[in-house]
């Protein structure tokens, strides 16, 4: 690594490793991927999924055997930070540029995208994106198109063109805002022709193009331009006026922020989920707090964002809540009465925006609910179809905050005109991209808290729900076991899929904290699975009062308290929900040495029926799964329970699995995954009108039949 280069940058990260790059020498496509990954690793340079990079190389044409110039460019979708060769599109440069001969003008812009396919060089490469001609009409071997906050702040400033000219002494060109496409590619070429020797081009309200003859030259050029923009902004913060006009109020203390956010998130989630069930994200990042507590909030927030990438993720503008940081959120009915008109006003604003700007062929209006919700003094909530999209929306709005902050420091912030914003949001090509997206999984948008999910049945349920699209809160009363489960989940699932909490179901404080985790991480809860348990098998004369109390505290009282807390959140959301109770065939079948455990299981079963009868009016379904003899990965079977059952049946402990299988009608060993499948059957969409039911998953034990 070049030490001198790495120390020259304060506002961007110099990550180039000369040894790594040397190992890729001669492979320009590999160097393109390497450079792209470095650029995508620094969120100050570009945001998730944003920007694109390219390189042009000479390759052998498989049709003629002659050398031809090929452009490799990031394809449609994807992310620079994780880009691989499979995410690139490869096109004949000559064919791409020849499309100019049949280009009919900007009114026919969209028809050019289909024609990109006639320029494909590598048939296994990714579909070309709308930005392909922006790279194709520039002659440079390596090109970076990024959306750095520091550059967009200048690009979105009222005097952005003048600032760019003065800041870079004419070495950075300027192209006014225009929707990406074929015509914009021609405009970039024109800008270069009129300004030979420039090192980059600023796109008004949009982003930055920079380039070089090698991957390294392009990388360094990109860093230097962004560094200069960021340094210029820093020099000007607070000079003209305080940042965002100064603080109007101070943020609430951290503990209060989290308390208020956890209490409010389920209510907001319910209000946002009228069109489709949403998952939430909360952040009280310092940059957010500075903005939402500023004097300029009311002026800047309604303006919306400038960069199309920001706008597509965050919607036309955020909803700023009219709530005090110290607002009493305990009276949910009163809170909803206060919030409902605010949401109605936002939906009306969005509908007016759609109706005013729509074209005859525009797609139908989409969800009118806000994506970004700002709570002054507390923080920012974002809601979307899944956790990753909600989190990324928050990151994009923080980008937008950075842009507003910079633009206001050096000039005056300007957002995209409403019509231009609409033309991006409801672009037919964007709509086509949405229509091509995979069908949501059955549990997409659902949030599950499964007690005792660090192992055994609970862990299997959590994994099955996550596989089916749900977000899950993994928990256990054993911190060490929970850490092991967290590491295990981390290997197979992203951090957007699961959260963890220590949870002893006999502790009201632990229960509150677990549901607080669900609210802060995902916005609420939809699926509560009471799976935590223990077993004590003793003859009646050996059963102690302590044994009895422990069994009833964990199995019965624990189920009651967890259900009670879960129902409180579900009622706040008012979008229904499911409670699944993992009980046992022992709730229905009598056996020796089992008075405490069997009677507690019977209590769990009847408590489930009682809850089903009470919660139907809230569209909350309560159902039961009755397993039997699930030994694999079960903490219950590690100790005295297995010994007690073996003693009761007059066999050895190691003979238990076979003994239990042989006594079933199907002669089957029951696995944790079998119970997970039964749980999914209840919540996967086919049994939405089923409540108060019992599903036995025991291989068939006739004496445990419900009827």
C-alpha positions in Angstrom: 0.0 0.0 0.0 1.2 3.5 -0.8 1.7 5.1 2.6 1.9 8.6 1.2 -1.3 8.3 -0.7 -3.2 6.8 2.3 -2.3 9.8 4.5 -3.4 12.4 2.0 -7.1 11.6 2.6 -9.1 12.8 5.6 -12.7 12.5 4.3 -12.5 9.2 2.3 -10.8 5.9 2.9 -7.8 4.9 0.8 -8.0 1.1 0.7 -5.8 0.2 -2.3 -3.5 -2.7 -1.6 -0.6 -2.7 -4.1 0.2 -6.4 -3.5 -3.4 -7.4 -4.1 -3.6 -5.2 -7.2 -0.3 -6.7 -8.5 -1.8 -10.1 -8.2 -4.5 -9.0 -10.6 -2.2 -7.3 -13.1 -3.2 -8.0 -16.7 -6.8 -8.7 -15.8 -8.6 -5.4 -16.2 -12.0 -6.9 -15.4 -10.6 -8.3 -12.1 -9.1 -4.9 -11.3 -12.5 -3.3 -12.1 -14.2 -5.6 -9.6 -11.4 -4.9 -7.0 -11.8 -1.2 -7.4 -15.6 -1.4 -7.3 -15.5 -3.3 -4.0 -13.1 -0.7 -2.5 -15.4 2.1 -3.5 -18.5 0.3 -2.3 -16.8 -0.4 1.1 -16.9 3.4 2.0 -20.4 4.6 2.4 -19.1 8.2 2.1 -18.4 7.4 -1.6 -21.6 5.7 -2.5 -24.6 4.1 -1.0 -25.8 0.5 -1.0 -26.8 -0.5 -4.5 -25.9 2.9 -5.9 -23.4 4.0 -8.5 -21.8 2.0 -11.3 -18.3 1.4 -12.6 -16.8 0.2 -15.9 -13.7 -0.7 -17.8 -13.0 -1.2 -21.6 -10.8 -3.9 -22.8 -9.8 -5.5 -26.1 -11.1 -9.0 -26.5 -11.3 -11.6 -29.2 -14.7 -11.5 -31.0 -16.0 -15.1 -31.0 -17.8 -14.4 -34.3 -14.9 -13.0 -36.3 -11.8 -14.0 -34.3 -10.6 -10.3 -34.5 -9.9 -8.0 -31.6 -12.8 -5.8 -30.5 -13.4 -3.3 -27.7 -15.6 -4.6 -25.0 -17.1 -2.6 -22.1 -17.6 -4.3 -18.7 -20.0 -2.3 -16.6 -22.0 -3.0 -13.4 -25.3 -4.5 -14.6 -28.9 -3.8 -13.5 -29.2 -4.0 -9.7 -26.4 -5.2 -7.5 -24.1 -3.4 -5.1 -20.5 -2.1 -5.7 -19.3 -3.3 -2.3 -20.2 -6.9 -3.1 -19.9 -6.9 -6.9 -18.6 -10.0 -8.6 -18.0 -10.7 -12.3 -21.5 -12.2 -12.5 -22.9 -8.8 -11.7 -21.3 -7.1 -14.7 -22.7 -6.6 -18.2 -20.3 -7.0 -21.1 -21.1 -5.1 -24.4 -19.5 -4.5 -27.7 -18.5 -0.8 -27.5 -18.8 -0.3 -31.3 -22.4 -1.7 -31.4 -23.5 0.3 -28.4 -22.2 3.6 -29.9 -23.8 2.7 -33.2 -27.2 2.8 -31.5 -26.9 6.6 -31.9 -27.7 6.1 -35.6 -31.2 4.9 -34.8 -31.9 7.0 -31.7 -35.1 8.9 -32.2 -34.7 11.4 -29.5 -35.4 11.9 -25.8 -39.2 11.2 -26.2 -38.2 7.6 -27.2 -35.6 7.1 -24.6 -37.0 4.0 -23.0 -37.0 2.0 -26.3 -33.2 2.1 -26.3 -32.9 -0.2 -23.2 -34.2 -3.2 -25.1 -31.6 -2.4 -27.9 -28.8 -2.7 -25.4 -29.4 -6.5 -25.6 -28.3 -6.5 -29.2 -24.9 -5.2 -28.0 -24.2 -8.0 -25.5 -20.7 -9.6 -25.9 -20.8 -12.1 -23.0 -24.2 -13.9 -23.2 -23.9 -15.0 -19.6 -23.4 -11.5 -18.2 -25.9 -9.4 -16.3 -28.6 -7.4 -18.0 -27.3 -3.9 -18.8 -28.6 -1.0 -16.7 -30.0 2.3 -17.8 -26.6 3.9 -17.0 -24.8 1.8 -19.6 -24.6 4.6 -22.3 -23.3 7.0 -19.7 -20.1 4.9 -19.7 -20.2 3.9 -23.3 -20.0 7.3 -24.8 -17.0 8.3 -22.7 -13.7 7.2 -24.2 -11.8 6.3 -20.9 -10.7 2.8 -20.1 -11.9 3.0 -16.4 -14.9 5.1 -15.2 -16.5 5.6 -11.8 -20.0 6.9 -11.4 -20.8 7.4 -7.7 -23.2 9.3 -5.4 -20.9 10.7 -2.7 -22.7 12.9 -0.2 -20.0 15.6 -0.5 -20.3 15.8 -4.3 -24.1 15.7 -4.3 -24.2 18.5 -1.8 -22.5 20.7 -4.3 -24.5 19.3 -7.2 -27.8 20.0 -5.3 -26.8 23.5 -4.3 -28.5 26.5 -5.9 -25.0 27.7 -7.1 -23.7 24.2 -7.7 -22.4 24.9 -11.2 -20.5 28.0 -10.2 -19.1 26.3 -7.1 -17.9 23.4 -9.2 -16.2 25.7 -11.7 -14.4 27.7 -9.0 -13.5 24.7 -6.7 -11.9 22.7 -9.5 -10.6 25.5 -11.7 -12.6 24.2 -14.7 -11.2 20.7 -14.4 -14.7 19.2 -13.5 -17.4 19.6 -16.1 -21.1 20.2 -15.4 -24.2 18.6 -16.9 -27.6 19.8 -15.7 -30.1 17.4 -14.1 -31.5 14.9 -16.6 -33.0 11.5 -16.0 -30.4 8.8 -16.7 -30.6 7.2 -20.1 -29.2 7.3 -23.7 -29.6 11.0 -24.1 -27.6 11.7 -20.9 -24.8 9.6 -22.3 -24.7 11.9 -25.3 -24.7 14.9 -23.0 -21.7 13.6 -21.1 -19.8 13.1 -24.4 -20.7 16.6 -25.5 -19.5 18.0 -22.1 -16.2 16.3 -22.6 -15.8 17.5 -26.2 -16.5 21.1 -25.1 -14.1 20.8 -22.1 -11.2 18.6 -23.3 -8.8 17.6 -20.5 -11.3 17.6 -17.7 -10.9 14.9 -15.0 -14.6 14.4 -14.3 -18.2 15.6 -14.7 -20.7 16.7 -12.0 -24.3 15.8 -12.7 -26.7 18.4 -11.3 -28.6 17.0 -8.3 -27.4 13.6 -9.1 -23.7 12.6 -8.6 -20.2 12.4 -10.1 -18.4 10.8 -13.0 -14.6 10.4 -12.8 -12.2 8.3 -14.8 -8.6 7.2 -15.5 -6.5 5.2 -18.0 -6.0 2.5 -15.4 -8.0 1.1 -12.5 -5.7 2.8 -10.0 -5.7 6.1 -11.8 -9.5 6.1 -11.8 -9.6 5.1 -8.1 -7.2 7.9 -7.1 -8.9 10.5 -9.3 -12.3 9.6 -7.7 -10.9 9.8 -4.2 -9.2 13.2 -4.8 -12.3 14.8 -6.3 -14.5 13.6 -3.5 -11.9 14.6 -0.9 -11.8 18.1 -2.3 -15.6 18.4 -2.2 -15.7 17.2 1.4 -12.9 19.5 2.6 -14.7 22.5 1.0 -17.9 21.7 2.8 -16.0 21.3 6.1 -14.4 24.6 5.6 -17.8 26.2 5.3 -19.9 24.5 8.0 -21.1 27.2 10.4 -19.5 30.1 8.5 -22.6 31.5 6.8 -25.0 30.5 9.6 -25.3 27.7 12.1 -25.7 24.1 10.7 -29.4 23.7 9.9 -30.0 27.1 11.4 -28.9 25.9 14.8 -30.6 23.7 17.4 -34.3 24.3 18.1 -34.2 21.7 20.9 -32.0 19.1 22.4 -32.5 15.4 21.9 -33.9 13.4 24.7 -31.4 11.3 26.7 -30.5 7.9 25.1 -32.5 5.8 27.5 -35.6 7.9 26.9 -35.1 7.8 23.1 -35.0 4.0 23.1 -37.9 3.7 25.5 -40.1 6.1 23.4 -39.0 4.4 20.1 -39.9 0.9 21.3 -43.3 2.1 22.6 -44.1 4.0 19.4 -42.7 1.6 16.7 -45.6 -0.9 16.7 -48.2 1.9 16.4 -46.3 3.4 13.5 -45.9 0.0 11.9 -49.6 -0.7 12.1 -50.4 2.7 10.5 -47.9 2.0 7.7 -49.1 -1.5 7.0 -52.5 -0.8 5.4 -51.2 -1.6 1.9 -48.7 -4.3 2.8 -47.2 -5.6 6.0 -44.1 -3.6 6.8 -40.9 -4.2 8.7 -39.3 -1.3 10.6 -35.9 0.1 11.4 -35.0 2.7 14.0 -31.9 4.9 14.3 -31.0 7.8 16.6 -27.7 8.4 14.7 -26.1 11.8 15.7 -26.6 13.1 12.2 -30.3 12.3 12.3 -30.7 14.0 15.8 -28.9 17.1 14.6 -31.3 17.4 11.7 -34.6 16.6 13.4 -33.9 18.9 16.3 -32.9 21.9 14.1 -34.6 25.1 13.2 -34.5 24.2 9.5 -36.3 20.9 9.9 -39.7 22.3 8.9 -38.3 24.0 5.8 -36.0 21.3 4.5 -37.9 18.0 5.3 -40.9 18.7 3.0 -38.5 19.5 0.1 -37.5 15.8 -0.3 -34.2 14.5 -1.7 -32.3 15.4 -4.8 -30.3 12.3 -5.9 -32.6 9.8 -7.7 -31.0 6.9 -5.7 -32.0 8.6 -2.5 -35.4 9.5 -3.6 -36.4 6.0 -4.9 -35.6 4.6 -1.5 -37.1 7.3 0.7 -40.1 8.5 -1.2 -41.1 12.0 -2.0 -40.6 13.4 1.5 -40.6 12.1 5.2 -43.5 12.4 7.7 -42.4 14.6 10.6 -44.4 13.6 13.6 -46.2 16.2 15.7 -45.2 14.6 19.0 -43.2 15.8 21.9 -40.2 13.8 23.0 -41.7 13.4 26.4 -45.2 12.4 25.0 -47.1 9.9 27.1 -47.4 6.9 24.7 -49.1 4.6 27.2 -52.7 5.5 26.1 -52.7 3.8 22.7 -56.2 4.8 21.7 -55.4 8.5 22.4 -52.0 8.2 20.6 -53.7 6.7 17.5 -56.3 9.4 17.6 -53.4 12.0 17.5 -51.4 10.2 14.8 -54.2 9.1 12.4 -54.8 12.7 11.0 -51.1 13.1 10.5 -50.9 9.9 8.4 -54.1 10.8 6.6 -52.6 14.2 5.7 -49.4 12.5 4.4 -51.5 10.0 2.3 -53.5 12.9 0.8 -50.3 14.8 0.0 -48.9 11.7 -1.8 -52.2 11.1 -3.7 -52.2 14.8 -4.8 -48.6 14.5 -5.9 -49.5 11.4 -7.9 -52.6 12.8 -9.5 -50.9 16.1 -10.4 -47.8 14.5 -12.0 -49.1 11.3 -13.5 -49.0 10.6 -17.3 -51.7 8.7 -19.3 -49.5 5.6 -19.2 -48.3 5.9 -15.6 -48.5 2.8 -13.4 -51.2 2.8 -10.8 -50.5 4.7 -7.6 -48.4 2.6 -5.1 -48.5 2.6 -1.3 -49.2 6.2 -0.1 -47.8 5.6 3.3 -44.5 7.2 4.3 -41.2 5.3 4.3 -39.3 7.8 6.5 -40.8 9.0 9.8 -39.0 11.6 11.9 -39.7 12.0 15.6 -38.1 15.2 16.8 -36.0 14.6 19.9 -36.1 10.8 19.5 -34.9 9.6 16.1 -35.9 8.2 12.7 -38.1 5.2 11.8 -38.1 3.7 8.3 -40.6 1.1 7.1 -40.4 -1.2 4.1 -41.2 -4.7 2.8 -38.2 -6.2 4.7 -35.6 -5.2 7.2 -32.8 -4.8 4.8 -34.8 -2.4 2.6 -35.9 -0.5 5.7 -32.4 -0.2 7.0 -31.0 0.9 3.6 -33.8 3.5 3.3 -32.5 4.9 6.6 -29.0 5.0 5.3 -30.1 6.8 2.2 -32.0 9.4 4.2 -28.9 10.0 6.2 -27.1 10.5 2.9 -29.9 13.0 2.1 -29.3 14.8 5.4 -25.6 15.0 4.7 -26.4 16.5 1.2 -28.8 19.1 2.7 -26.2 20.0 5.4 -23.5 20.5 2.8 -25.6 22.4 0.3 -26.9 24.7 3.0 -23.4 25.4 4.2 -22.1 26.6 0.8 -25.3 27.9 -0.9 -28.9 26.9 -0.7 -30.3 23.3 -1.0 -32.5 22.5 -4.0 -34.4 19.2 -4.3 -35.7 17.6 -7.5 -38.8 19.3 -8.9 -41.9 17.3 -8.1 -42.5 16.3 -11.7 -39.0 15.1 -12.2 -39.2 13.1 -9.0 -42.5 11.5 -10.2 -40.9 10.7 -13.6 -38.2 8.8 -11.7 -40.5 7.1 -9.2 -43.1 6.0 -11.8 -40.7 5.5 -14.7 -42.0 2.5 -16.7 -38.6 1.0 -16.6 -38.6 1.1 -12.8 -42.0 -0.4 -12.8 -40.8 -3.2 -15.1 -37.9 -3.8 -12.7 -40.4 -4.0 -9.8 -42.6 -6.5 -11.7 -39.5 -8.7 -12.3 -38.7 -8.9 -8.6 -39.1 -12.4 -7.0 -42.4 -13.2 -5.4 -42.3 -12.5 -1.6 -41.8 -15.6 0.6 -44.8 -16.7 2.7 -43.5 -15.0 5.9 -42.0 -11.9 4.3 -42.9 -8.8 6.4 -43.6 -11.0 9.5 -41.7 -10.7 12.8 -41.4 -13.7 15.1 -40.3 -14.1 18.7 -39.8 -17.8 19.6 -38.9 -18.4 23.2 -36.2 -20.9 23.9 -34.9 -20.6 20.4 -31.2 -21.1 21.1 -31.6 -24.9 20.6 -33.8 -27.8 19.9 -37.4 -27.2 18.7 -37.2 -23.5 19.2 -34.1 -23.1 17.1 -35.6 -25.2 14.3 -38.7 -23.1 14.3 -36.6 -19.9 14.2 -34.6 -21.2 11.2 -37.7 -22.4 9.4 -39.4 -19.0 9.8 -36.3 -17.2 8.7 -36.1 -19.4 5.6 -39.6 -18.5 4.8 -38.9 -14.8 5.0 -39.6 -13.8 8.6 -37.4 -11.7 10.9 -36.8 -13.6 14.2 -35.8 -12.7 17.7 -33.7 -15.5 19.1 -33.6 -15.9 22.8 -32.7 -18.1 25.7 -32.2 -18.0 29.5 -28.7 -19.4 29.0 -26.5 -16.5 27.8 -23.7 -19.0 26.6 -26.2 -21.1 24.6 -27.6 -17.9 23.1 -24.2 -16.7 22.0 -23.6 -20.1 20.3 -26.9 -19.8 18.6 -26.1 -16.3 17.5 -22.9 -17.4 15.9 -24.7 -20.3 14.2 -27.4 -18.0 12.8 -24.7 -15.5 11.7 -23.3 -18.2 9.3 -26.5 -18.7 7.5 -28.5 -15.4 7.8 -27.7 -11.7 7.5 -27.9 -9.5 10.6 -31.1 -8.0 9.0 -32.9 -11.4 9.6 -32.4 -11.9 13.3 -31.9 -10.2 16.7 -31.1 -11.7 20.0 -32.2 -11.2 23.6 -31.6 -13.0 26.9 -35.0 -14.2 28.0 -36.0 -16.1 31.1 -39.8 -16.5 30.7 -40.3 -16.3 34.4 -38.9 -12.7 34.4 -41.2 -9.9 33.5 -38.2 -7.6 33.0 -36.7 -10.0 30.5 -39.9 -10.4 28.7 -40.3 -6.6 28.4 -36.7 -6.3 27.1 -37.2 -9.1 24.5 -40.2 -7.4 23.0 -38.4 -4.0 23.2 -35.7 -5.7 21.1 -38.3 -6.8 18.6 -39.8 -3.3 18.4 -36.5 -1.5 18.0 -35.0 -4.0 15.6 -38.0 -4.7 13.4 -40.9 -2.5 14.5 -43.0 -5.0 16.4 -44.1 -8.6 16.4 -46.6 -10.8 14.5 -45.7 -14.4 15.6 -45.2 -15.4 19.2 -44.1 -19.0 19.7 -44.1 -20.2 23.3 -41.5 -22.9 23.1 -39.3 -22.5 26.2 -39.7 -25.4 28.6 -38.3 -27.9 31.0 -39.2 -31.3 32.2 -39.2 -33.1 35.6 -40.1 -36.7 35.7 -40.6 -38.1 39.3 -43.0 -40.4 41.2 -45.5 -38.4 43.2 -43.8 -39.1 46.5 -40.5 -37.7 45.2 -42.0 -34.6 43.6 -41.1 -31.5 45.6 -43.0 -28.2 45.9 -40.0 -26.5 44.3 -40.3 -28.9 41.3 -44.0 -28.1 41.0 -43.5 -24.3 41.2 -40.7 -24.4 38.6 -42.8 -26.4 36.1 -45.8 -24.1 36.5 -43.7 -20.9 36.5 -41.9 -21.8 33.2 -44.6 -23.6 31.3 -47.9 -22.0 32.4 -47.0 -18.6 33.9 -44.3 -18.1 31.3 -46.6 -18.9 28.4 -49.2 -16.5 29.9 -46.7 -13.6 30.5 -45.1 -13.9 27.1 -48.5 -14.1 25.3 -49.7 -11.1 27.3 -46.7 -9.0 26.3 -47.0 -10.1 22.7 -50.7 -9.4 22.5 -50.1 -5.9 23.8 -47.8 -5.1 20.8 -50.1 -6.9 18.3 -53.0 -4.7 19.5 -50.9 -1.6 19.0 -50.2 -2.7 15.4 -53.9 -3.7 14.9 -52.9 -6.0 12.0 -53.7 -9.3 13.6 -51.1 -12.0 14.5 -50.5 -15.5 15.7 -49.6 -17.2 19.0 -48.3 -20.7 18.7 -47.9 -22.8 21.8 -45.6 -25.8 21.8 -47.3 -28.0 24.3 -47.0 -31.9 24.4 -48.9 -35.1 23.9 -48.7 -35.3 27.7 -51.4 -32.6 27.8 -53.8 -35.2 26.5 -52.2 -38.5 27.6 -51.6 -39.8 31.1 -48.4 -41.6 32.0 -46.4 -42.6 35.1 -44.1 -40.3 37.1 -45.5 -37.3 35.3 -47.9 -35.4 37.6 -46.2 -32.0 37.6 -45.1 -31.9 33.9 -48.3 -33.5 32.5 -50.7 -31.3 34.4 -48.7 -28.1 33.5 -48.9 -29.2 29.9 -52.7 -29.7 30.2 -52.9 -26.2 31.7 -50.9 -24.8 28.7 -53.3 -26.5 26.3 -56.4 -25.1 28.0 -54.8 -21.7 28.4 -54.4 -21.7 24.6 -58.1 -22.4 24.1 -59.0 -19.6 26.5 -56.7 -17.2 24.7 -58.1 -18.2 21.3 -61.6 -17.5 22.5 -60.6 -14.0 23.8 -58.3 -12.8 21.0 -60.4 -13.6 18.0 -61.8 -10.1 18.0 -58.3 -8.8 17.5 -57.6 -11.1 14.6 -55.0 -12.9 16.7 -55.1 -16.7 16.2 -53.9 -19.0 18.9 -53.0 -22.6 18.0 -51.2 -25.5 19.6 -48.6 -28.0 18.3 -48.2 -31.1 20.4 -44.8 -32.8 19.9 -43.6 -36.0 21.6 -40.1 -37.3 22.3 -38.2 -34.7 20.3 -34.7 -35.6 21.6 -32.3 -34.1 19.0 -30.5 -30.9 20.3 -32.9 -30.8 23.3 -31.7 -29.4 26.6 -34.5 -31.2 28.3 -33.0 -34.6 27.4 -29.5 -33.8 28.6 -30.2 -34.6 32.3 -32.6 -36.1 34.8 -35.7 -36.1 32.5 -34.3 -38.7 30.2 -33.2 -40.8 33.2 -36.7 -40.4 34.7 -38.5 -41.4 31.6 -36.2 -44.4 31.1 -36.8 -45.5 34.6 -40.5 -45.1 34.3 -40.5 -47.4 31.2 -38.0 -49.8 32.6 -35.4 -49.3 29.8 -32.0 -47.7 29.4 -31.6 -44.0 28.4 -29.9 -44.8 25.1 -33.0 -47.0 24.2 -35.4 -44.1 24.5 -35.4 -42.9 20.9 -36.2 -46.3 19.5 -38.7 -47.0 22.3 -40.6 -43.8 21.5 -40.6 -44.5 17.8 -41.8 -48.0 18.1 -44.8 -47.0 20.2 -46.1 -44.6 17.5 -48.5 -45.6 14.7 -46.0 -44.5 12.1 -42.9 -45.9 13.8 -41.1 -42.6 13.3 -38.5 -40.6 15.2 -39.7 -37.0 15.7 -37.2 -34.3 14.9 -37.2 -30.6 15.7 -37.7 -29.8 12.0 -41.0 -31.7 12.1 -42.3 -29.4 14.8 -41.1 -26.4 12.8 -43.0 -27.6 9.7 -46.2 -27.9 11.8 -45.7 -24.3 13.0 -45.2 -23.1 9.5 -48.4 -24.9 8.4 -50.3 -22.8 10.9 -48.8 -19.4 9.9 -47.8 -19.8 6.3 -51.1 -18.5 4.8 -53.2 -21.6 4.2 -54.8 -21.7 7.7 -55.5 -18.0 8.3 -59.0 -18.8 9.4 -58.0 -21.4 11.9 -57.7 -20.7 15.6 -58.1 -22.8 18.8 -56.8 -25.9 17.1 -54.3 -28.6 18.1 -51.9 -30.3 15.7 -50.3 -33.5 17.1 -46.8 -34.2 15.7 -45.9 -37.3 17.6 -45.8 -40.1 15.0 -49.3 -41.1 16.0 -50.0 -41.9 19.6 -53.6 -43.1 19.8 -54.1 -42.3 23.4 -53.2 -38.7 22.7 -55.7 -38.1 20.0 -57.8 -35.0 20.7 -61.0 -36.8 20.0 
